[in-house]
Amino acid sequence: MANLHTIGTHLGSEYTPASFLIRLGRREISVCRDFRKRYYAVHPVVDCSTGSERGYIEIVLLRRWLIILSKARQC
């Protein structure tokens, strides 16, 4: 069962216009525009790195979209 939520202040994305969150069981997938300044060369197609918190994986897709994979928070 998947739940779809819009994001307000989750993961510092309060400045992104079109972000959403998909919850699949005990995991969350957050998709938003990548607005942060990267201080390294980003691969033009897919770039994967560790997230800002433990257990997070950040994927930058086409240098524009940020996909964050994480454990679901308890509601």
N, CA, C and O of each residue as an XYZ file, in Angstrom:
300
protein
N       0.852     -1.177      0.000
C       0.000      0.000      0.000
C       0.888      1.227      0.000
O       1.792      1.324      0.830
N       0.668      2.139     -0.875
C       1.473      3.342     -0.979
C       0.655      4.558     -0.568
O      -0.505      4.704     -0.955
N       1.268      5.415      0.210
C       0.636      6.669      0.605
C       1.388      7.805     -0.063
O       2.618      7.788     -0.108
N       0.678      8.783     -0.577
C       1.284      9.914     -1.255
C       0.989     11.173     -0.463
O      -0.172     11.488     -0.201
N       2.041     11.901     -0.077
C       1.898     13.122      0.711
C       2.703     14.237      0.060
O       3.755     13.983     -0.526
N       2.222     15.454      0.158
C       3.057     16.586     -0.233
C       3.922     16.956      0.954
O       3.562     16.696      2.102
N       5.053     17.559      0.676
C       6.022     17.861      1.719
C       5.969     19.342      2.052
O       5.933     20.183      1.154
N       5.963     19.659      3.326
C       6.042     21.042      3.764
C       7.461     21.377      4.164
O       8.203     21.981      3.389
N       7.841     20.992      5.361
C       9.186     21.290      5.848
C      10.019     20.034      5.981
O      11.076     20.072      6.612
N       9.591     18.938      5.418
C      10.304     17.667      5.519
C      11.615     17.723      4.730
O      11.603     18.020      3.535
N      12.715     17.448      5.371
C      14.038     17.369      4.758
C      14.503     18.697      4.157
O      15.264     18.698      3.190
N      14.070     19.796      4.701
C      14.524     21.095      4.233
C      14.017     21.474      2.866
O      14.655     22.267      2.174
N      12.903     20.938      2.460
C      12.403     21.194      1.115
C      11.279     22.221      1.103
O      10.434     22.199      0.208
N      11.257     23.124      2.089
C      10.185     24.104      2.131
C      10.271     25.128      1.012
O       9.307     25.857      0.774
N      11.410     25.202      0.313
C      11.576     26.158     -0.769
C      11.374     25.532     -2.143
O      11.468     26.229     -3.153
N      11.102     24.258     -2.200
C      10.918     23.598     -3.483
C       9.451     23.622     -3.876
O       8.597     23.284     -3.057
N       9.137     24.010     -5.096
C       7.739     24.165     -5.486
C       6.993     22.865     -5.714
O       5.836     22.763     -5.308
N       7.588     21.875     -6.337
C       6.877     20.656     -6.708
C       7.554     19.453     -6.077
O       8.331     18.766     -6.738
N       7.274     19.190     -4.818
C       7.872     18.038     -4.159
C       6.758     17.133     -3.650
O       5.665     17.592     -3.317
N       7.052     15.853     -3.597
C       6.071     14.918     -3.066
C       6.783     13.762     -2.399
O       7.973     13.536     -2.618
N       6.046     13.035     -1.586
C       6.575     11.950     -0.777
C       5.717     10.722     -0.983
O       4.493     10.789     -0.865
N       6.345      9.604     -1.288
C       5.650      8.331     -1.437
C       6.115      7.428     -0.315
O       7.317      7.248     -0.115
N       5.174      6.860      0.416
C       5.511      5.966      1.510
C       5.129      4.549      1.110
O       3.963      4.259      0.840
N       6.121      3.677      1.077
C       5.915      2.270      0.719
C       6.304      1.416      1.918
O       7.476      1.085      2.094
N       5.338      1.064      2.731
C       5.622      0.274      3.919
C       6.468      1.044      4.907
O       6.040      2.078      5.420
N       7.676      0.549      5.182
C       8.568      1.203      6.127
C       9.578      2.115      5.459
O      10.521      2.564      6.110
N       9.405      2.399      4.180
C      10.333      3.253      3.435
C       9.620      4.465      2.870
O       8.416      4.421      2.615
N      10.364      5.552      2.672
C       9.837      6.766      2.046
C      10.693      7.135      0.854
O      11.914      6.987      0.889
N      10.060      7.611     -0.191
C      10.754      8.129     -1.368
C      10.277      9.557     -1.557
O       9.097      9.805     -1.804
N      11.208     10.492     -1.438
C      10.896     11.907     -1.595
C      11.493     12.386     -2.909
O      12.668     12.144     -3.186
N      10.687     13.067     -3.723
C      11.141     13.582     -5.018
C      10.901     15.087     -5.036
O       9.795     15.549     -4.757
N      11.949     15.854     -5.368
C      11.827     17.312     -5.435
C      12.905     17.857     -6.376
O      13.785     17.121     -6.820
N      12.824     19.145     -6.670
C      13.849     19.798     -7.467
C      15.098     19.953     -6.613
O      15.001     20.248     -5.422
N      16.267     19.757     -7.205
C      17.526     19.906     -6.476
C      17.884     21.387     -6.456
O      18.251     21.954     -7.484
N      17.777     22.007     -5.295
C      18.026     23.434     -5.172
C      19.340     23.746     -4.477
O      19.729     24.912     -4.396
N      20.038     22.725     -3.971
C      21.271     22.962     -3.224
C      22.470     23.131     -4.134
O      22.524     22.559     -5.223
N      23.423     23.914     -3.684
C      24.685     24.103     -4.392
C      25.582     22.914     -4.088
O      25.903     22.658     -2.927
N      25.982     22.199     -5.104
C      26.876     21.052     -4.938
C      28.315     21.522     -5.123
O      28.629     22.176     -6.118
N      29.188     21.198     -4.181
C      30.585     21.621     -4.241
C      31.480     20.537     -4.832
O      32.668     20.458     -4.519
N      30.909     19.723     -5.669
C      31.653     18.694     -6.383
C      31.027     18.541     -7.765
O      29.914     19.006     -8.012
N      31.747     17.892     -8.647
C      31.237     17.690    -10.006
C      30.141     16.624     -9.984
O      30.392     15.474     -9.622
N      28.947     17.007    -10.366
C      27.800     16.094    -10.384
C      27.769     15.393    -11.727
O      27.900     16.028    -12.774
N      27.596     14.079    -11.694
C      27.487     13.300    -12.922
C      26.256     13.784    -13.688
O      25.222     14.033    -13.067
N      26.329     13.925    -15.019
C      25.203     14.509    -15.759
C      23.927     13.671    -15.796
O      22.851     14.224    -16.021
N      24.008     12.359    -15.584
C      22.803     11.525    -15.665
C      22.309     11.152    -14.265
O      21.216     11.559    -13.872
N      23.097     10.387    -13.513
C      22.708      9.935    -12.180
C      23.899     10.089    -11.241
O      25.005      9.650    -11.555
N      23.669     10.710    -10.093
C      24.703     10.853     -9.075
C      24.112     10.387     -7.749
O      23.044     10.850     -7.350
N      24.794      9.484     -7.071
C      24.290      8.901     -5.836
C      25.265      9.211     -4.704
O      26.477      9.074     -4.874
N      24.740      9.631     -3.542
C      25.588      9.916     -2.387
C      24.808      9.644     -1.109
O      23.599      9.416     -1.139
N      25.520      9.673      0.015
C      24.844      9.504      1.300
C      24.081     10.773      1.620
O      24.453     11.854      1.163
N      23.041     10.657      2.383
C      22.195     11.792      2.702
C      22.700     12.592      3.879
O      23.785     12.341      4.403
N      21.897     13.561      4.289
C      22.264     14.442      5.395
C      22.106     13.757      6.743
O      22.716     14.188      7.722
N      21.304     12.703      6.819
C      21.107     11.949      8.046
C      21.460     10.488      7.811
O      21.548     10.028      6.673
N      21.658      9.775      8.905
C      21.996      8.364      8.807
C      20.844      7.574      8.211
O      19.697      7.755      8.622
N      21.125      6.699      7.247
C      20.096      5.886      6.626
C      19.469      6.501      5.391
O      18.564      5.908      4.803
N      19.926      7.672      4.985
C      19.382      8.345      3.807
C      20.303      8.143      2.614
O      21.524      8.122      2.766
N      19.732      7.995      1.445
C      20.479      7.955      0.190
C      19.893      9.021     -0.716
O      18.679      9.079     -0.914
N      20.760      9.868     -1.268
C      20.312     10.922     -2.171
C      20.757     10.596     -3.587
O      21.920     10.271     -3.825
N      19.827     10.685     -4.517
C      20.114     10.435     -5.926
C      19.752     11.695     -6.696
O      18.606     12.143     -6.651
N      20.725     12.273     -7.405
C      20.463     13.434     -8.252
C      20.309     12.907     -9.668
O      21.231     12.314    -10.228
N      19.131     13.132    -10.242
C      18.808     12.616    -11.558
C      18.804     13.766    -12.559
O      18.078     14.745    -12.385
N      19.613     13.644    -13.603
C      19.723     14.637    -14.666
C      20.072     16.036    -14.144
O      19.646     17.037    -14.720
N      20.849     16.107    -13.050
C      21.302     17.351    -12.415
C      20.168     18.257    -11.956
O      20.414     19.410    -11.600
N      18.950     17.773    -11.955
C      17.820     18.632    -11.628
C      16.925     18.056    -10.534
O      16.458     18.799     -9.670
N      16.680     16.759    -10.554
C      15.741     16.140     -9.620
C      16.477     15.428     -8.510
O      17.420     14.680     -8.766
N      16.056     15.652     -7.281
C      16.640     15.028     -6.109
C      15.665     13.978     -5.586
O      14.521     14.292     -5.255
N      16.124     12.736     -5.515
C      15.325     11.629     -4.997
C      15.980     11.179     -3.701
O      17.159     10.823     -3.691
N      15.225     11.191     -2.606
C      15.762     10.828     -1.305
C      15.065      9.558     -0.835
O      13.838      9.514     -0.740
N      15.846      8.531     -0.543
C      15.324      7.263     -0.030
C      15.639      7.226      1.466
O      16.780      7.459      1.865
N      14.626      6.934      2.300
C      14.841      6.926      3.738
C      13.865      5.986      4.425
O      12.940      5.463      3.803
N      14.084      5.778      5.723
C      13.138      5.024      6.530
C      11.944      5.921      6.805
O      12.098      7.135      6.940
N      10.755      5.336      6.889
C       9.543      6.107      7.141
C       9.515      6.595      8.570
O       9.938      5.892      9.487
N       9.013      7.806      8.755
C       8.834      8.359     10.094
C       7.496      7.879     10.651
O       6.540      7.678      9.902
N       7.438      7.699     11.954
C       6.188      7.280     12.591
C       5.224      8.456     12.641
O       5.598      9.549     13.064
N       3.999      8.238     12.216
C       2.989      9.322     12.203
C       2.238      9.377     13.504
O       1.357     10.219     13.674
